[in-house]
Amino acid sequence: MINIFIEGNPSTLRRVRGDKMRSFKWKRAIIEQTKRCEKVGGPCKMDVIFYFEANQFPWDFPYGPDIDNHLKSFQDALNETIFSKAPGKDSCIIEVIAKKRRGLRKTGVRLRIWPTKN
C-alpha cells in the first residue's frame, strides 16, 4: 500500500489564469515526492484528498476548483512514477475516491493506493 502526503499547490496542467508556472511546479513536486514510492504493476484502488488554498474557494465559486480536472492532471503526473510499470499506466486504477478540502495547515494531496483484484 502507498500512503503519502504530497506537499505543494495542486493545479491542473493547463492553467488559463493566474500563475501559469504553478502547474509545472506542481507536476515537478508530484514526481519528486513519489519517485521513490513502490511501483504499481496491476489493478489498484486509489483514494485522493486534495487540500487547496482557501482563496480557491471564493464567494462566487464556493465549492472550489473542479476536482475532475485536478484528478486527471494528478494521475498523468503519477504515470511518470507510481504507474510507470503498469500496462496502460493510470488505467490500472479500477476505483477512485476523490475529495477536496480547504488546506488548513498545508496544501497538497493525501494519496493512498492499494492493490486489488480485477
CNS distance restraints for C-alpha pairs under 8 A (distance, minus, plus):
assign (resid   1 and name CA) (resid 112 and name CA) 7.12 0.50 0.50
assign (resid   1 and name CA) (resid 113 and name CA) 5.70 0.50 0.50
assign (resid   1 and name CA) (resid 114 and name CA) 4.50 0.50 0.50
assign (resid   1 and name CA) (resid 115 and name CA) 7.01 0.50 0.50
assign (resid   2 and name CA) (resid  37 and name CA) 7.13 0.50 0.50
assign (resid   2 and name CA) (resid  38 and name CA) 7.03 0.50 0.50
assign (resid   2 and name CA) (resid 111 and name CA) 7.38 0.50 0.50
assign (resid   2 and name CA) (resid 112 and name CA) 5.32 0.50 0.50
assign (resid   2 and name CA) (resid 113 and name CA) 5.01 0.50 0.50
assign (resid   2 and name CA) (resid 114 and name CA) 6.39 0.50 0.50
assign (resid   3 and name CA) (resid 110 and name CA) 7.54 0.50 0.50
assign (resid   3 and name CA) (resid 111 and name CA) 5.73 0.50 0.50
assign (resid   3 and name CA) (resid 112 and name CA) 4.49 0.50 0.50
assign (resid   3 and name CA) (resid 113 and name CA) 6.75 0.50 0.50
assign (resid   4 and name CA) (resid 110 and name CA) 6.00 0.50 0.50
assign (resid   4 and name CA) (resid 111 and name CA) 5.39 0.50 0.50
assign (resid   4 and name CA) (resid 112 and name CA) 6.65 0.50 0.50
assign (resid   5 and name CA) (resid 108 and name CA) 7.04 0.50 0.50
assign (resid   5 and name CA) (resid 109 and name CA) 5.64 0.50 0.50
assign (resid   5 and name CA) (resid 110 and name CA) 4.43 0.50 0.50
assign (resid   5 and name CA) (resid 111 and name CA) 6.14 0.50 0.50
assign (resid   6 and name CA) (resid  29 and name CA) 7.47 0.50 0.50
assign (resid   6 and name CA) (resid  30 and name CA) 6.45 0.50 0.50
assign (resid   6 and name CA) (resid  33 and name CA) 6.31 0.50 0.50
assign (resid   6 and name CA) (resid  34 and name CA) 7.87 0.50 0.50
assign (resid   6 and name CA) (resid 108 and name CA) 5.41 0.50 0.50
assign (resid   6 and name CA) (resid 109 and name CA) 5.14 0.50 0.50
assign (resid   6 and name CA) (resid 110 and name CA) 6.40 0.50 0.50
assign (resid   6 and name CA) (resid 111 and name CA) 7.53 0.50 0.50
assign (resid   7 and name CA) (resid  29 and name CA) 7.29 0.50 0.50
assign (resid   7 and name CA) (resid 106 and name CA) 7.14 0.50 0.50
assign (resid   7 and name CA) (resid 107 and name CA) 6.10 0.50 0.50
assign (resid   7 and name CA) (resid 108 and name CA) 4.40 0.50 0.50
assign (resid   7 and name CA) (resid 109 and name CA) 6.65 0.50 0.50
assign (resid   8 and name CA) (resid  26 and name CA) 6.15 0.50 0.50
assign (resid   8 and name CA) (resid  29 and name CA) 6.53 0.50 0.50
assign (resid   8 and name CA) (resid 107 and name CA) 5.70 0.50 0.50
assign (resid   8 and name CA) (resid 108 and name CA) 4.70 0.50 0.50
assign (resid   8 and name CA) (resid 109 and name CA) 7.91 0.50 0.50
assign (resid   9 and name CA) (resid  22 and name CA) 7.48 0.50 0.50
assign (resid   9 and name CA) (resid  26 and name CA) 6.14 0.50 0.50
assign (resid   9 and name CA) (resid  52 and name CA) 6.88 0.50 0.50
assign (resid   9 and name CA) (resid  53 and name CA) 7.58 0.50 0.50
assign (resid   9 and name CA) (resid 107 and name CA) 5.67 0.50 0.50
assign (resid   9 and name CA) (resid 108 and name CA) 5.60 0.50 0.50
assign (resid  10 and name CA) (resid  23 and name CA) 7.67 0.50 0.50
assign (resid  10 and name CA) (resid  26 and name CA) 6.06 0.50 0.50
assign (resid  10 and name CA) (resid  50 and name CA) 7.21 0.50 0.50
assign (resid  10 and name CA) (resid  51 and name CA) 7.61 0.50 0.50
assign (resid  10 and name CA) (resid  52 and name CA) 6.64 0.50 0.50
assign (resid  10 and name CA) (resid  70 and name CA) 7.24 0.50 0.50
assign (resid  10 and name CA) (resid 107 and name CA) 7.36 0.50 0.50
assign (resid  10 and name CA) (resid 108 and name CA) 5.83 0.50 0.50
assign (resid  10 and name CA) (resid 109 and name CA) 7.48 0.50 0.50
assign (resid  11 and name CA) (resid  15 and name CA) 7.43 0.50 0.50
assign (resid  11 and name CA) (resid  22 and name CA) 6.63 0.50 0.50
assign (resid  11 and name CA) (resid  23 and name CA) 5.13 0.50 0.50
assign (resid  11 and name CA) (resid  26 and name CA) 6.34 0.50 0.50
assign (resid  11 and name CA) (resid  70 and name CA) 6.29 0.50 0.50
assign (resid  11 and name CA) (resid  73 and name CA) 7.76 0.50 0.50
assign (resid  12 and name CA) (resid  23 and name CA) 5.87 0.50 0.50
assign (resid  12 and name CA) (resid  69 and name CA) 6.19 0.50 0.50
assign (resid  12 and name CA) (resid  70 and name CA) 5.09 0.50 0.50
assign (resid  12 and name CA) (resid  72 and name CA) 7.98 0.50 0.50
assign (resid  12 and name CA) (resid  73 and name CA) 5.44 0.50 0.50
assign (resid  12 and name CA) (resid  74 and name CA) 7.72 0.50 0.50
assign (resid  13 and name CA) (resid  23 and name CA) 5.06 0.50 0.50
assign (resid  13 and name CA) (resid  24 and name CA) 7.13 0.50 0.50
assign (resid  13 and name CA) (resid  27 and name CA) 7.76 0.50 0.50
assign (resid  13 and name CA) (resid  73 and name CA) 5.63 0.50 0.50
assign (resid  14 and name CA) (resid  23 and name CA) 7.13 0.50 0.50
assign (resid  15 and name CA) (resid  19 and name CA) 7.88 0.50 0.50
assign (resid  15 and name CA) (resid  20 and name CA) 5.68 0.50 0.50
assign (resid  15 and name CA) (resid  23 and name CA) 6.69 0.50 0.50
assign (resid  16 and name CA) (resid  20 and name CA) 6.95 0.50 0.50
assign (resid  20 and name CA) (resid  24 and name CA) 7.91 0.50 0.50
assign (resid  21 and name CA) (resid  25 and name CA) 6.30 0.50 0.50
assign (resid  22 and name CA) (resid  26 and name CA) 6.06 0.50 0.50
assign (resid  23 and name CA) (resid  27 and name CA) 6.19 0.50 0.50
assign (resid  24 and name CA) (resid  28 and name CA) 6.18 0.50 0.50
assign (resid  25 and name CA) (resid  29 and name CA) 6.13 0.50 0.50
assign (resid  26 and name CA) (resid  30 and name CA) 6.24 0.50 0.50
assign (resid  27 and name CA) (resid  31 and name CA) 6.26 0.50 0.50
assign (resid  27 and name CA) (resid  74 and name CA) 7.61 0.50 0.50
assign (resid  27 and name CA) (resid  77 and name CA) 5.90 0.50 0.50
assign (resid  28 and name CA) (resid  32 and name CA) 5.95 0.50 0.50
assign (resid  29 and name CA) (resid  33 and name CA) 5.97 0.50 0.50
assign (resid  30 and name CA) (resid  34 and name CA) 6.03 0.50 0.50
assign (resid  30 and name CA) (resid  74 and name CA) 7.77 0.50 0.50
assign (resid  30 and name CA) (resid  77 and name CA) 6.63 0.50 0.50
assign (resid  30 and name CA) (resid  78 and name CA) 7.17 0.50 0.50
assign (resid  31 and name CA) (resid  35 and name CA) 5.70 0.50 0.50
assign (resid  31 and name CA) (resid  77 and name CA) 6.53 0.50 0.50
assign (resid  31 and name CA) (resid  78 and name CA) 6.81 0.50 0.50
assign (resid  31 and name CA) (resid  80 and name CA) 6.93 0.50 0.50
assign (resid  31 and name CA) (resid  81 and name CA) 6.34 0.50 0.50
assign (resid  34 and name CA) (resid  78 and name CA) 7.65 0.50 0.50
assign (resid  34 and name CA) (resid  81 and name CA) 6.29 0.50 0.50
assign (resid  34 and name CA) (resid  82 and name CA) 6.76 0.50 0.50
assign (resid  35 and name CA) (resid  81 and name CA) 5.19 0.50 0.50
assign (resid  35 and name CA) (resid  82 and name CA) 7.06 0.50 0.50
assign (resid  37 and name CA) (resid  81 and name CA) 7.68 0.50 0.50
assign (resid  37 and name CA) (resid  82 and name CA) 6.40 0.50 0.50
assign (resid  38 and name CA) (resid  82 and name CA) 6.44 0.50 0.50
assign (resid  39 and name CA) (resid  81 and name CA) 7.13 0.50 0.50
assign (resid  39 and name CA) (resid  82 and name CA) 4.59 0.50 0.50
assign (resid  39 and name CA) (resid  83 and name CA) 6.11 0.50 0.50
assign (resid  39 and name CA) (resid  84 and name CA) 7.03 0.50 0.50
assign (resid  39 and name CA) (resid  85 and name CA) 6.39 0.50 0.50
assign (resid  39 and name CA) (resid  86 and name CA) 7.86 0.50 0.50
assign (resid  40 and name CA) (resid  44 and name CA) 7.64 0.50 0.50
assign (resid  40 and name CA) (resid  82 and name CA) 5.86 0.50 0.50
assign (resid  40 and name CA) (resid  83 and name CA) 5.48 0.50 0.50
assign (resid  40 and name CA) (resid  84 and name CA) 7.72 0.50 0.50
assign (resid  40 and name CA) (resid  85 and name CA) 6.52 0.50 0.50
assign (resid  40 and name CA) (resid  86 and name CA) 5.92 0.50 0.50
assign (resid  40 and name CA) (resid 115 and name CA) 7.69 0.50 0.50
assign (resid  41 and name CA) (resid  83 and name CA) 7.22 0.50 0.50
assign (resid  41 and name CA) (resid  85 and name CA) 5.61 0.50 0.50
assign (resid  41 and name CA) (resid  86 and name CA) 4.23 0.50 0.50
assign (resid  41 and name CA) (resid  87 and name CA) 7.15 0.50 0.50
assign (resid  41 and name CA) (resid  92 and name CA) 7.89 0.50 0.50
assign (resid  42 and name CA) (resid  86 and name CA) 5.94 0.50 0.50
assign (resid  42 and name CA) (resid  87 and name CA) 7.51 0.50 0.50
assign (resid  42 and name CA) (resid  92 and name CA) 5.89 0.50 0.50
assign (resid  42 and name CA) (resid 115 and name CA) 7.13 0.50 0.50
assign (resid  43 and name CA) (resid  92 and name CA) 4.68 0.50 0.50
assign (resid  43 and name CA) (resid  93 and name CA) 5.82 0.50 0.50
assign (resid  43 and name CA) (resid  94 and name CA) 6.29 0.50 0.50
assign (resid  43 and name CA) (resid 115 and name CA) 6.04 0.50 0.50
assign (resid  43 and name CA) (resid 116 and name CA) 5.73 0.50 0.50
assign (resid  43 and name CA) (resid 117 and name CA) 6.37 0.50 0.50
assign (resid  43 and name CA) (resid 118 and name CA) 6.12 0.50 0.50
assign (resid  44 and name CA) (resid  92 and name CA) 6.16 0.50 0.50
assign (resid  44 and name CA) (resid  93 and name CA) 4.99 0.50 0.50
assign (resid  44 and name CA) (resid  94 and name CA) 5.98 0.50 0.50
assign (resid  44 and name CA) (resid  95 and name CA) 7.22 0.50 0.50
assign (resid  44 and name CA) (resid 113 and name CA) 6.62 0.50 0.50
assign (resid  44 and name CA) (resid 114 and name CA) 5.51 0.50 0.50
assign (resid  44 and name CA) (resid 115 and name CA) 4.23 0.50 0.50
assign (resid  44 and name CA) (resid 116 and name CA) 4.99 0.50 0.50
assign (resid  44 and name CA) (resid 117 and name CA) 7.58 0.50 0.50
assign (resid  45 and name CA) (resid  93 and name CA) 5.62 0.50 0.50
assign (resid  45 and name CA) (resid  94 and name CA) 5.88 0.50 0.50
assign (resid  45 and name CA) (resid  95 and name CA) 4.86 0.50 0.50
assign (resid  45 and name CA) (resid  96 and name CA) 6.02 0.50 0.50
assign (resid  45 and name CA) (resid 113 and name CA) 5.65 0.50 0.50
assign (resid  45 and name CA) (resid 114 and name CA) 5.55 0.50 0.50
assign (resid  45 and name CA) (resid 115 and name CA) 6.39 0.50 0.50
assign (resid  45 and name CA) (resid 116 and name CA) 6.62 0.50 0.50
assign (resid  46 and name CA) (resid  93 and name CA) 6.77 0.50 0.50
assign (resid  46 and name CA) (resid  95 and name CA) 6.30 0.50 0.50
assign (resid  46 and name CA) (resid  96 and name CA) 4.87 0.50 0.50
assign (resid  46 and name CA) (resid  97 and name CA) 6.35 0.50 0.50
assign (resid  46 and name CA) (resid 111 and name CA) 7.31 0.50 0.50
assign (resid  46 and name CA) (resid 112 and name CA) 5.73 0.50 0.50
assign (resid  46 and name CA) (resid 113 and name CA) 4.51 0.50 0.50
assign (resid  46 and name CA) (resid 114 and name CA) 6.77 0.50 0.50
assign (resid  47 and name CA) (resid  96 and name CA) 5.81 0.50 0.50
assign (resid  47 and name CA) (resid  97 and name CA) 4.71 0.50 0.50
assign (resid  47 and name CA) (resid  98 and name CA) 5.97 0.50 0.50
assign (resid  47 and name CA) (resid 111 and name CA) 5.96 0.50 0.50
assign (resid  47 and name CA) (resid 112 and name CA) 5.09 0.50 0.50
assign (resid  47 and name CA) (resid 113 and name CA) 6.43 0.50 0.50
assign (resid  48 and name CA) (resid  96 and name CA) 7.66 0.50 0.50
assign (resid  48 and name CA) (resid  97 and name CA) 6.20 0.50 0.50
assign (resid  48 and name CA) (resid  98 and name CA) 4.78 0.50 0.50
assign (resid  48 and name CA) (resid  99 and name CA) 6.31 0.50 0.50
assign (resid  48 and name CA) (resid 109 and name CA) 6.65 0.50 0.50
assign (resid  48 and name CA) (resid 110 and name CA) 5.70 0.50 0.50
assign (resid  48 and name CA) (resid 111 and name CA) 4.84 0.50 0.50
assign (resid  48 and name CA) (resid 112 and name CA) 6.52 0.50 0.50
assign (resid  49 and name CA) (resid  98 and name CA) 5.81 0.50 0.50
assign (resid  49 and name CA) (resid  99 and name CA) 4.68 0.50 0.50
assign (resid  49 and name CA) (resid 100 and name CA) 5.45 0.50 0.50
assign (resid  49 and name CA) (resid 101 and name CA) 7.21 0.50 0.50
assign (resid  49 and name CA) (resid 109 and name CA) 5.51 0.50 0.50
assign (resid  49 and name CA) (resid 110 and name CA) 5.13 0.50 0.50
assign (resid  49 and name CA) (resid 111 and name CA) 6.80 0.50 0.50
assign (resid  50 and name CA) (resid  98 and name CA) 7.76 0.50 0.50
assign (resid  50 and name CA) (resid  99 and name CA) 6.18 0.50 0.50
assign (resid  50 and name CA) (resid 100 and name CA) 4.57 0.50 0.50
assign (resid  50 and name CA) (resid 101 and name CA) 6.12 0.50 0.50
assign (resid  50 and name CA) (resid 107 and name CA) 7.72 0.50 0.50
assign (resid  50 and name CA) (resid 108 and name CA) 6.05 0.50 0.50
assign (resid  50 and name CA) (resid 109 and name CA) 4.61 0.50 0.50
assign (resid  50 and name CA) (resid 110 and name CA) 6.71 0.50 0.50
assign (resid  51 and name CA) (resid 100 and name CA) 5.97 0.50 0.50
assign (resid  51 and name CA) (resid 101 and name CA) 4.92 0.50 0.50
assign (resid  51 and name CA) (resid 102 and name CA) 5.34 0.50 0.50
assign (resid  51 and name CA) (resid 103 and name CA) 4.47 0.50 0.50
assign (resid  51 and name CA) (resid 106 and name CA) 7.24 0.50 0.50
assign (resid  51 and name CA) (resid 107 and name CA) 4.83 0.50 0.50
assign (resid  51 and name CA) (resid 108 and name CA) 5.19 0.50 0.50
assign (resid  51 and name CA) (resid 109 and name CA) 5.93 0.50 0.50
assign (resid  52 and name CA) (resid  56 and name CA) 6.57 0.50 0.50
assign (resid  52 and name CA) (resid 100 and name CA) 7.31 0.50 0.50
assign (resid  52 and name CA) (resid 101 and name CA) 6.22 0.50 0.50
assign (resid  52 and name CA) (resid 102 and name CA) 4.98 0.50 0.50
assign (resid  52 and name CA) (resid 103 and name CA) 5.10 0.50 0.50
assign (resid  52 and name CA) (resid 107 and name CA) 5.42 0.50 0.50
assign (resid  52 and name CA) (resid 108 and name CA) 6.86 0.50 0.50
assign (resid  53 and name CA) (resid  57 and name CA) 7.82 0.50 0.50
assign (resid  53 and name CA) (resid 102 and name CA) 5.90 0.50 0.50
assign (resid  53 and name CA) (resid 103 and name CA) 5.55 0.50 0.50
assign (resid  53 and name CA) (resid 107 and name CA) 6.32 0.50 0.50
assign (resid  54 and name CA) (resid  58 and name CA) 7.84 0.50 0.50
assign (resid  54 and name CA) (resid 102 and name CA) 5.49 0.50 0.50
assign (resid  54 and name CA) (resid 103 and name CA) 6.75 0.50 0.50
assign (resid  56 and name CA) (resid  61 and name CA) 7.98 0.50 0.50
assign (resid  56 and name CA) (resid  64 and name CA) 5.54 0.50 0.50
assign (resid  56 and name CA) (resid  65 and name CA) 6.64 0.50 0.50
assign (resid  57 and name CA) (resid  61 and name CA) 5.76 0.50 0.50
assign (resid  57 and name CA) (resid  62 and name CA) 4.91 0.50 0.50
assign (resid  57 and name CA) (resid  63 and name CA) 6.05 0.50 0.50
assign (resid  57 and name CA) (resid  64 and name CA) 4.36 0.50 0.50
assign (resid  57 and name CA) (resid  65 and name CA) 7.43 0.50 0.50
assign (resid  57 and name CA) (resid 102 and name CA) 7.87 0.50 0.50
assign (resid  58 and name CA) (resid  62 and name CA) 5.51 0.50 0.50
assign (resid  58 and name CA) (resid  64 and name CA) 7.33 0.50 0.50
assign (resid  61 and name CA) (resid  65 and name CA) 7.94 0.50 0.50
assign (resid  65 and name CA) (resid  70 and name CA) 7.95 0.50 0.50
assign (resid  66 and name CA) (resid  70 and name CA) 6.67 0.50 0.50
assign (resid  67 and name CA) (resid  71 and name CA) 5.99 0.50 0.50
assign (resid  67 and name CA) (resid  98 and name CA) 7.59 0.50 0.50
assign (resid  67 and name CA) (resid  99 and name CA) 7.48 0.50 0.50
assign (resid  67 and name CA) (resid 100 and name CA) 7.00 0.50 0.50
assign (resid  68 and name CA) (resid  72 and name CA) 6.25 0.50 0.50
assign (resid  69 and name CA) (resid  73 and name CA) 6.40 0.50 0.50
assign (resid  70 and name CA) (resid  74 and name CA) 6.00 0.50 0.50
assign (resid  71 and name CA) (resid  75 and name CA) 6.08 0.50 0.50
assign (resid  71 and name CA) (resid  98 and name CA) 7.71 0.50 0.50
assign (resid  72 and name CA) (resid  76 and name CA) 6.15 0.50 0.50
assign (resid  73 and name CA) (resid  77 and name CA) 6.39 0.50 0.50
assign (resid  74 and name CA) (resid  78 and name CA) 6.42 0.50 0.50
assign (resid  75 and name CA) (resid  79 and name CA) 6.39 0.50 0.50
assign (resid  75 and name CA) (resid  90 and name CA) 6.37 0.50 0.50
assign (resid  76 and name CA) (resid  80 and name CA) 7.56 0.50 0.50
assign (resid  76 and name CA) (resid  90 and name CA) 7.32 0.50 0.50
assign (resid  77 and name CA) (resid  81 and name CA) 7.55 0.50 0.50
assign (resid  78 and name CA) (resid  82 and name CA) 5.46 0.50 0.50
assign (resid  78 and name CA) (resid  83 and name CA) 5.91 0.50 0.50
assign (resid  78 and name CA) (resid  84 and name CA) 7.63 0.50 0.50
assign (resid  78 and name CA) (resid  90 and name CA) 7.60 0.50 0.50
assign (resid  79 and name CA) (resid  83 and name CA) 4.60 0.50 0.50
assign (resid  79 and name CA) (resid  84 and name CA) 5.13 0.50 0.50
assign (resid  79 and name CA) (resid  89 and name CA) 5.65 0.50 0.50
assign (resid  79 and name CA) (resid  90 and name CA) 6.09 0.50 0.50
assign (resid  80 and name CA) (resid  84 and name CA) 5.23 0.50 0.50
assign (resid  83 and name CA) (resid  89 and name CA) 4.96 0.50 0.50
assign (resid  83 and name CA) (resid  90 and name CA) 5.81 0.50 0.50
assign (resid  83 and name CA) (resid  92 and name CA) 7.97 0.50 0.50
assign (resid  84 and name CA) (resid  89 and name CA) 5.91 0.50 0.50
assign (resid  85 and name CA) (resid  89 and name CA) 6.96 0.50 0.50
assign (resid  86 and name CA) (resid  90 and name CA) 7.48 0.50 0.50
assign (resid  86 and name CA) (resid  92 and name CA) 6.68 0.50 0.50
assign (resid  87 and name CA) (resid  91 and name CA) 7.91 0.50 0.50
assign (resid  87 and name CA) (resid  92 and name CA) 7.25 0.50 0.50
assign (resid  88 and name CA) (resid  92 and name CA) 6.61 0.50 0.50
assign (resid  94 and name CA) (resid 118 and name CA) 7.52 0.50 0.50
assign (resid 103 and name CA) (resid 107 and name CA) 5.04 0.50 0.50
assign (resid 103 and name CA) (resid 108 and name CA) 7.81 0.50 0.50
